[in-house]
Amino acid sequence: MTQGDEVHGQRYGPVTFMIIVLAMHFAPNVDEARARALKRWSMFRRGPNEDIKSMYFRFKCERQKVAEEAGFQIPWDLQAEKIIHMCPMPRAEL
């Protein structure tokens, strides 16, 4: 280990090798990160007595975080459905 070693056919020095090995064992899996981000998205709710502007600002921030962590954008129709669900309106306004 003091001389480094090879990973996937490429030779690395001792410090780089140790970092790669640790990352392979302890870094979060891409699928785990995506699942956590999507779970956080599904749990997003409007706070009690929260006005719509504040909720929408938090919504946009959360949407951006989820997009970065999950690696894809939430489709606009799902975003719209979530907002409508969180902001009940009389049927006549829909």
Stockholm file with secondary structure:
# STOCKHOLM 1.0

chainA/1-94         MTQGDEVHGQRYGPVTFMIIVLAMHFAPNVDEARARALKRWSMFRRGPNEDIKSMYFRFKCERQKVAEEAGFQIPWDLQAEKIIHMCPMPRAEL
#=GR chainA/1-94 SS CTTCEEETTEEECHHHHHHHHHHHHHSCCHHHHHHHHHHHHHHCCCCTTCCHHHHHHHHHHHHHHHHHHHTSCCCHHHHHHHHHHHSCCCGGGC
#=GC SS_cons        CTTCEEETTEEECHHHHHHHHHHHHHSCCHHHHHHHHHHHHHHCCCCTTCCHHHHHHHHHHHHHHHHHHHTSCCCHHHHHHHHHHHSCCCGGGC
//
